[in-house]
Amino acid sequence: MTLIHTRPAAGSSGADTGGNAAAAQPTGQRAEWADVAKGACIILVVLWHVVVKHYLRIDWHLDVPLPGVWGKLGEQLLPLRMPLFFTISGVFAANALARPWRVAARSRIAFFLYLYALWLLIHTTVFAAAPGLPTDRATSLSGLLEQLTVTPSNLWYLYALALYFTFAKAVRRIPWPVVLAAAAILSMVTAAGLLATPGNRGGLYQNLVFFLGGLYLKPYVQRWAATATNRRLLLTFVGYAGAATAMAVAGAEQWFGVWLLVSILAVAFGVTAAVRATRWRRVAEPLSALGRQTLPIYLIHMPLLAVVDRFLVGPLSELGTAGQFVVAVEYPIVLTAVLLVVCLAVHHGLTAIHANWLFALPGRRRGAASARPTGPDRTGEPDSDKGVPMAPRPDDPDPTLVLPRPVGPAGPVTVPPTSADVEAAARWLSGQVVRTPVLHSPALDRLVGARVLVKAENLQTGGSYKLRGALLAVGRIAAAGGHTGVVAQSTGNHAVAVAIAARRYGLAATVVLPVDAAPGKIARAEEAGARVVLVGTTVEQRTAVARRISDSTGHPVIDAYDHPDVIAGQGSASRELIEEAERAGTPLDALVLPVGGGGGAAGACLAAAGRPIEVYGVEPVGNDSLARSLAAGRRVSVTPAPTLADGLRPSCVGELPFGILRTALSEVVRVDDDAIADAFRLILLHLKVLAEPSGAASLAGALRIGATGAHRTIGIVLTGGNAEPDVVARLTTERLREVTEAGGRAA
């Protein structure tokens, strides 16, 4: 057995030293470049503010012009920081442009204006105690009103995002080249000093073109990123550095069109550098993590800097020459790093005490108990320690990347997830669930007749991939507030996952299981703190009881498969498998998952969308609701038959999964218990891991699919490993008995 690694091999520096195009990377990695770029941008923003608003205020008495070097460096980076930030923001806003005003206005306009107004008041209050900090501040009510409306403060980025999106949506019927050309002219006129630009109005005028460029030219930006090479990195760096240097030497910042040209070169370099940086995991991972948390840093760092400036400018000005030399060299970098860490710590503390209104529009997450979601909502990024959903970032992805609200007690979910939701779920879950390994065995390759890559979700927390969907759904309910518990029904693994997720968020959990549920799964749910209710043997019976409990307690129901968060969360496992196969140079052309209610298979179809991957579902004989439903063109219920795969016995495929699977699934493969038992033993023998029979069904199906010879690389999601001890003993001893008997006959 071998493990498919996603890190550089031993002895590697982690760098890609060749000139291979970034197109060789998986799509998921190409998406990572945006977070890497945002992480770099927010560092540069904080560094710039440290230098110009604090560092240069220190009374330096040095013989070398070190402070001036830092100032000049910051100026050289001006064409890069905000233009790149706004270009990425425009790319992420592109899909939202087509959404109705009533849908887009809250997440793209009201949200940013709310944060701008709220934090403007906070900044104004703090800055009043630090009068020496050189930043725009309101000193009167009229000045405050002016900053709120026509002359934005240092928080102008938030104001700009709301204004830019409103403008883009208002002029969407005008040909985009005309709009983009007008924005370019506005940028050039502003940079040339031909317009009055009090406060930060200049940045507002100059950067509209980059937001619109990202929005209108999104396919070209993505293509540029997808084909990035080391050669292009070098050329764009030379072009940007040369142009910026020439502009500075010639004093050409206000020459008509020069600043815009240099900024375009800077953005081309920034995108290329971010893409290539994804090959350097030691660099990419921290930058990407930082890029997913830009909002709290952007909002908090200036008040913190004001406090630092208030107390340290004097002492640093009084240092001796030797001390000042050390400070002059290292201080901007050190202070920038400290501010980044403290900003995230402050944000963590504020969200821990439920001060989420400082980072999210109040009421935007309420109504989780409504019968029908009114449209997609966003939760932003998880807190790195506790997994608490944070408020959206000002540069968050398009709302279509964010999942619908969880279902409430009163009605079913009617909004299906999309492939973009799976991507958003994967990002949200990153760091909160185990990124399970991808296993490979040449022996299995020979048996299947194709390369087989196995995603070992049996090693996931809770023993199955069900934790992914449960954690996402429960996390959103917890963040929305108003509920003290959740309710779930399943045959076992989903109940365990919901119990674990509820405990993580401090919520009560009631799980409804069939009377013939596996004892081990009942025990695991109880160990996680859930109240277990055993009811009947059919999904209809369990669902009815779960609804009654929900109605009496007010706790929302998290369905095992008819829930968009659950489908998208499960799909994140398939997405990881697809990405890692591509990184290893063996992209999948088939993906196999077992089918119970269909949530995992539906998530796999969404994860594979846009790729030449055929997705197969596997059902036990006699428990083939999906196969019969696809044949009939409508959902068909079956009477669950006895099977080793106790997790694959729902009487009917879920409504949301069926809506996805009826058009996206390639085929359903039926397997009997003998095939499942053989697959169970093969996994144990060749992969050296324990799978439950429901998870082993995927390999049983792959053995059938591989026999056709139609596929080169087949991916399997080993969905769970919560096997009962007696089942393990029976399946292993039966095989041992067969081998012994065969050996006796041979003798």
N, C-alpha and C positions, 0 to 999 in steps of 0.2 A: 504494500500500500504506500502511496505517496501523497503528500499534502501539496495542494496547489497554492504557492506563495504569492502574495501581492506585494511583498517587500523585496528590495534588491538582495541578491544572493550574497553569501558571506564573502567578504573581501571586496565588495563593490562599494563605491563611494556613494551610491544612491543617485548618481547623476546619469543622464543620458548623454553620452559623449558623441553620439552620431548625429546625423542630420535627418533622421527619419521624421516624416511628417507626423504631426499630431493626429492626423486622421487615423493613424494606427491605434490610437487610444480608443477605449470604449466611450460611448456617448456620455455615460455617467461621469467619466473623468473630465471630458471636455466641459461639462457643466461646472466642474469644480474650479475651473480657472476664474470664473466670475467671483467666487468667494475669496480666492487667493488675491485677486486684484483689489477687492474691497478691503481686505485685511491690510494690504500694503497702503492703500489710500488713507485709511483711517489713521494709520501710524504716521503718515506724512502730514496729515491735517493737524494732529496733536503736536508733532514736532515743530511745525511751522508756528503754531500759536505759542509754544514754549519759547521759541527763539525771538519772535517779534514782539510778543507782549510781556515777556519777563526777562529773558536772557540779555537782550540788548538794553534793558533798563539798568542793568548793573553798572556801577561806575568802575570800569576797567582801567587799570594802570599797568599795562603790559607793553613790552617793547616789540611784541609781534602782534599782527592784526588778526588773531584767532577769532574774536567775536565777529569781525567783518566777514571772515570766511564762512561762518555759519549763516550769516544773513544772506550772503551772495548765493550760497547753495540753496537756501529756501526759495530765493527768487527764481533760480533756474528750474525749480520743480513746480513753479506755479502753473505752467501750461499743461502739466500732467495731472495734478491731484484732482481738481474738481471736474475738468473735462472728461477724464476717465470715469469718475464716479457717476456723472450724469449720463454718459454713454451707456453704461451698464444699467442704470435705472431706466433709461428709455427702452432698452432691449426687454427688460422685465415687464414694462408697462404695455408692450405692443398688443398683446392679446386682449387686455382690458379695454382697449380703445373701442372695440366693437360691442362692448357690453352696454346695456341700457343705462341712462343717467342714474336712475334710482338705485341700480346695483353698484355702479362704479363710484358714485358720489361719496358714499360712506367710507369705503376703504382707501380711495385714492385722493379724496379732497378733504372731507370733514376730518378724517383721522390726522392728517398732517397739520391742518389748520388748528385743530384742538391742541396738539402737542406744541405747536409753535407758540400759541397764546399762553398756554400754561407755563411753559418753561421760560418764556420771555419775562413773565412776572417773577419767577424764581431767580433768574439771572439778574434782573433789575434790583431785586432785594439784596442779593449777595454782593453785587458790584457797588452798592451804596456804602458797604463797609470796607471796600477796597478802592478808594477813589483814584489811586495812582495807576491802576491797570489801564493801559491804553487800548480801550475798546469802546465801540459805540454803546452809549447807555442813555436811557431816558431820565431826565432830571425833573420833569414836570408831567402833568397829566396830558397836556397837548403833545409833548414829546413821545409819551408812551403810545398815544393814539396814532401818531405818525408812524412809529415802528410797527404797530399792529397792521397798518394798512399800506402805506406807499413807500416807506423807507425801512426795509427789513433790517433786523439786528444781526449779530453774529450767528444767529440761528437761521439765517436766510435759506439754507439748504432745504429745510422743511417747508418753508413758505414757497420756495421755488418749485418743489415737486407738485404741490397742490395747484399752483398757478400754471405750470407747464402742462400738466395733464388736462386742466380745464381748457386751456387754449387749444391744445391738440384735438380735443374732442369737439370743440366748437367749430373748428375749421376743417373737420374731417372730410367734408364734401369738396373742398378745394383741392386741386391736384397737388400731391405732396411735393413735387419738385419746386412748385411756386412757393409753398410755405417754407420749405427748407432754404431756398434761395433768399427769401425775405429775412429769415432768422440769421443767415450768414451775413447779410448786409448790416443788420442790427448789431451783430457782434463786432464787425469791423469798424463801424461808425463809433461804437462805444470805446473800443480799444484805442482808436485814434484820438480820443478825447473830445469828440465833437458833440457829446451829449453830457448834460449835467448828471452826475451820479453820486448824490449824497448817500452816506451810509454804505450799505452793501448793494445798492441798486446796480452798480457796475457789473458785479458778478451775476446778478439776475439777468441782465441784458446779454452779457457775453456768452453765457452757457446754455441758453435756450437751444442754440443750434446743435449742441452735442446731445441733449435729451431727444430732440426730434430726429437727429441722425441715428441714434440707437433704435428709436421707435420705427422709423420708416425703413431703415437699412438693416434691420435685424438679420435677414438671411445672409447679407454680405458680411456682417460682423461675425456671424457664426461660421461662415465659410472661411473667413480669414483665420479664425481661431482653429478650425479643424485642419487647416493646412500649414500651421505654423512650423517652422524649422529653425534649427540653430543658425543657419545662414541668414534667414530673414531677421532673426533676433539681432544678429550683429549689424546688419544693414540698417534696421530701424533705429538701433541705438546710435550708430554713427550719424544717421540723418538727424535725429532729434537733438543729440548732444551738440553736433556741429551747428545746427540752425539756432539753438538756444544760445550758444556761445557767441555766434556772430551777431545775434540780436542784441545781446548784452554789450558786446564790444562797440558796436555801431550806435548804441543808444536808440535802436529802431523799434522799441516796444510800441510806440505810437504811430509808426508808419502804417499806412492803410493796408490791411490784409496780412501783415507780418505775424501778429500774435495768433491769428486764426490758423495760419499755415503751420506755425511751430506747434500749436496745440494739436492739430490733426496728426502731425508726425509723432507727437508724444503719446496720443491715444493708440496709434498703430503699434508703437513700441510697447506700451503698457499691456495691451491685449496679448501681444506675442510673448512678452516676458512672463505674464501670468500663466499662459498655457505651458510654456516650457518649464516653469517652476513646479508644475504638478508632477514632473518627473523626479524632482528632488524631494522625497517624502519628508525629510527632516525640516525642510523649509515650508513645503506646501501645507502640511497638516496644521501647524500652529497658525499660519496665515489664514487658512481656510476657516479654522475655528474662530479666529478673531473676526473674519469677514462676516460670519453669521451673527455677530453680536455688536454691530456697529452702532445701533441706535443708543443704547445706554452710554456708550463712550462719547458719542457726539453730544448728547444732552448734558452729561455730568462733568466733562473734563474742564470746561471753562470756569465754573464756580470753584472747583478744586484748585485750579491754577491761580485764581484770584486770591485764595487763602494763602497759597504758597508765596505768591508775590508780596502779599501784605507783610509777611513775617520774615522773608529771607533776602529781599533786595538789600536792605541795610547791612546785615551781617556779611553778606557776600561782597559788598562794596568795600568793606573794611578789612578784608583779608590781605595778607602780605602778597608780594609778587609771586612767590613760589606756590602758595596756596591757590591764588587766582589762576595760575597757569594750569594747574591740574583741573580746576573747575572749568576753565574755558574749553579744555579739550573734551572732557567727559560729561559735563553737566547736562547738556541738552538731551543726550541719549539716555542717561540714567533717569532724569526727571520724566521723560516721555514714557519710559517703561513703567515707572512707578505710577504715573497717572493712569495708564491703561489698566494696570492691576487693581488699583484702588477703585476706579470707575466700575469695573465688573463686580468687585466686592460690595460696593455700595448698592449696586443694582440687585445683587443677590440678597442683600439684607432687606431691601425695600420690598421685594417680591415675597420674601419669607414672611413678612408681617402683613401681607396682602395689600400692599400699596400699589397694586397693579394699575390703578387709575393714573399714576404718574407716567405710564408707558403705553396705555391703551385707551381708546375712546370709551368712556363709560357707557354701559348698556349694550355694547356691540356683541358681547358674548351671552347676553341674557336671552331668555326665550328658548333655551335648550329644551325645554319641556313642551314646546309647541308641537302640534300634530304634524305640521308640514314645514320643513325648512324653507325659508324665503329666498335662499341663494347661498352661494359659497361665502364662507367667512375665513378669516385667517387667525392663526394662533401664533405665528412666528417661531422662534427657536426655543429649545429646551434649556432650562438652567442646567449647567454642566454637572451639578452635584445631585440635585434632587429631582430633576426632570420636570420641573414646573414650567408650563408653557409661558414664554415671555411675550411681551408685546411685539408687534411687527416692527421690523426695521424700516427706516425711510427708504432703503434700497432693497426691500424684500422682493421676491419674485412676483410675477403677475398673480392676481388672486385666483386664476384658474389652476395654479399649482397648489392651492390650499383646499383642504377638504371641507365638505359640508358639515354643518353642525350635527352633533349627536342627536339621535332620536330621543324624544321625551316619553313619559309614561303613556301619553294619550293615543298615539297612533304610529303607523308603520313609516319606515323610511321610504321615500319615493324618489330621491335624487341619487342616481348611480354615480360612482366615482369614475375618474378618467385616468389615463396613463400619467398625466401631469400630477394627479393626486398621489399616485404611487411614488413618484419622484419626491414630492413634498413630504410624504410619510417617511421615506427613507432618510431624508435630511433631518426630520424632526426626531426620529428614533436613534440617530447616530449618537453613540456614547451612552445610550440608555438601555440598549439590548446588546447581547453578545454578538459580535460579528463572527458567526460560526465558520469553521474551516470548510474548504472544499476538498473532498477526498478523491483519490484516484487509485485504482488497482488494475494493473495490466491483465491480471487473471479475469477480472470482470469484463474488460474490453474484449477478451477472446470469447467469453461466453455469450456476450450480447452481440458481438459482430460490429462494434463501433466503439469509439472512445467514450467512456462513461465518466462524468464528473458528478459527484454526489455532494450536495449541500447538507452538511450534518446539523440540521436543526434539532435533532435529538439531544444535542449538547447545549441547547438554549436554556436560559433560566426557566424553570418550571417544566423542562423536559419536552417542550414542543414550540413550534413557530407561532402558536396561538398567542403567546405573550405580546407579539408585535401589535396585532390589532387591538387586543385588550388594553394594552398600555396607552395607546393613542386615544382610544375612545374614553377610557376612564380619566386620563389626564385632562382631556378637554372639559369633561363634566366637572372635575374638581376645580379647574381654573375659572370656569364660569360662575361657580358658587351657587348657593341656593339649594344644594342637595347634600345630604349627609350619608348617602349610601347608593348602591347600584344593585340591579337584579340581572341574573343571566340564566339561560337554560342551555344545556348541551348534553352530549353523551359522556363528557369527561374533561378533555384537555382545555376547552374554552372556559369551563367553569374554574379549573385550577388557575388558568391565566388571569381571569377576572379577579379571583380572590387575591392573587399576588399583587396585581395592579392596584386594587382597592386598598390593600394594606400599605402599599408604598405611598399612596396619597391620603391616608388617614380616613378612608371612607369605610362604612360597613358594607358587607357583601352578602347577598342571599343567592344561592345557586340551586337551580332545580335540575336534578339528574333523574334518569330512568331507574326503576327499581332494580334492574339487572345491570346497573353500571359497575364497572370494574372496581373492586374494593380498594385497590391502590389509589385510584383517582379520587374516590370519595375521601380517603384519608388525607391525600395531599391538599384537597380543597379545605378540609377542616383544619389542617395544620397551618394553612395560610390565614386562618381566622374567619372563614366564611361559615355562614349558617347553611347547612345542606338540607334540602327538601327532596325526598324521593317520591316520584310520581310516575305511574304507568310505564309504558314502553314506547310510546309514539311521540313524535315531535309536537303534534297537535295538543296532546295532553299536557306536555311540559309547558308549551307556550301559553296555554290558557291559564295555568296556575301561576306562571311568571307574571302575566298581565294582572291577575287578581292581586298578587303581592304588591306589584307596582302601584296599582290603584289605591291600595290601602295605606301604603307607606309614603307614596309620592316619590319613590326612588325610580329613576329611569331604567329601562330595560336595555341591555346591550346584547343584541341578538348574536348568535354564533356565526351567522353568515349573511343575514339580511341587514347589513349595516355598512355604510360606505367606509367608515374608519377601519372596520375589521377587514374588509376586502383589501383596502389599500395597504394596511399594515402587513397583512399576510403577503401581499405582492412584493413588499420590500425584500423578502428573502429571495424570491426569484430574481429580482433586480440585482442583488448582490452577486448571485451565481452567474448571471449573464455578464456582469462587469468583470468578474474575476476570470471567467473563461476567456474573455477578450484580452485581458491583460496578459494572460499566459500564452496568447497566440493561438488558442484553439477555440474560436467562437462557436457557440452552439448553433445547431440547425434543428434541434428538437428539444423540447422541455416537457417533462412528465411529472404529473402530480396526482396523488390520490384524490378522489372526490367523495365527499360526504354531502354537505349542504352546498358545496361548490364555491365557497368564498376564496379558498386558496387557489383553485384553478382559475377563477375569474381574475384574481390579482395577478397571476402569472401571465394571463393573456394581455393585461394592461401593461405589465412590465416589459413584455416582448413586443409590444406594438411598434411598428416602424422598422422592425428587424426581420430578416428572412429566417424566422424561427417558427416551426410548427409546434403548437402546444397540444398535448394529449392529456386526457383525463383517464383515470383508472378506477373502475368500480368493481366491487365484489359481485359475483353472480348472485342474483336474487335481490340485490340492493342497488338496482340500476335505474334509479329514477331519472338521472340525467340522460342516459342513452335513450330511454323511452320518450322522454320529453322532447329531445331533439328530433326523434323520428316523427313525433306527432305534431311538432310545431307549437306546442303548448306544454305547460308543466303538468306532469303526470305523477300521481302518487303511487307508491307500491307498499305492500305489506312487508316490513323488514324481515329478511330471512336470517337464520343463524349464520354467523361467520366469525372467523378468527379476528377479523378487522372490526372490533367493536366500535371504533370511531367513525366508521363509514356506513352507518345504518339509519340515517334520517329517512323518513318515509317519502320526502319530496325535496327536490332541489330548491334552493332559495329563489325568491323572485328577482332580487337584484342580480345575483350571480347568473341566473338563467338569461336575463336580458343581455348580459355580456357574452356568455358562452355560446349562445345560439348562433352568433355570427363570427366569433373569434376563435373558437375551439376547432382544431383540425379533426379530431376523432375521439371517441370513447372506446377504451379497451376493457373488456370484461375478463376478470381473472377469478379462478376458484381458490378454495382454501389450500389445496395442494401447491398451487403456484405461489401463493403468499408464503406458505411455510418454507418452500425451497428458497425463496428470496430472502426470508428472514435468516436462514442458515448461511446463505452466501454472504450477506452483509457481516454477520458475526465472524465468519471464517476469513474473508478477504479484506474487510475494512477494519476489523477488530473493534467494532462498536456495536452497541446493543440498540436495536430498533424495535418499536412496537409493531405488531402485524399491520396496522393501518398505514404506518410509514413504509413498511417493506413492500406494500402493494405497488408502490411506484416502480420499484425494481422489477417486480413481476410483470408489470406492464411494459417496461423497457425491454425485457427479454423478448416479448412478443413483437414489439415495434422494431427492434434491431434485426430480427430475423428477415425483415423485408429487404434489408440492404440499402434502404433509401437514405440513410443518414450517416454522417461521419462522426459527429460529436453529439451525444445525448446528455442533457442535464437532468438530474433527478433531485427533487427536494425531499430529503428524508424528514418528514414532517414532525415526527415525534419518537420518543424513546421510553414512554411510560408503560413498559410491558409488565404484565403480572408475573410474579415468580413462578406460579404453577404453569403458565403458558410457556415461559422460557424453558422450564425443566422438561415439559412434554415435547416441545419441538426439538430440543437438542437431543434428548434421549431416544426419540423415535429415529432420528437420523443415525445415531450411534448404533441402535439396534439393527438398522438396515445394513450398515457397513459391516457389523459383526457377522450377521447372517450371510452376507455376500461372501465374506472371507471364509466362513465355514464351508460354504458350498464349493468355493474354489479349491479349498484344501482337499 
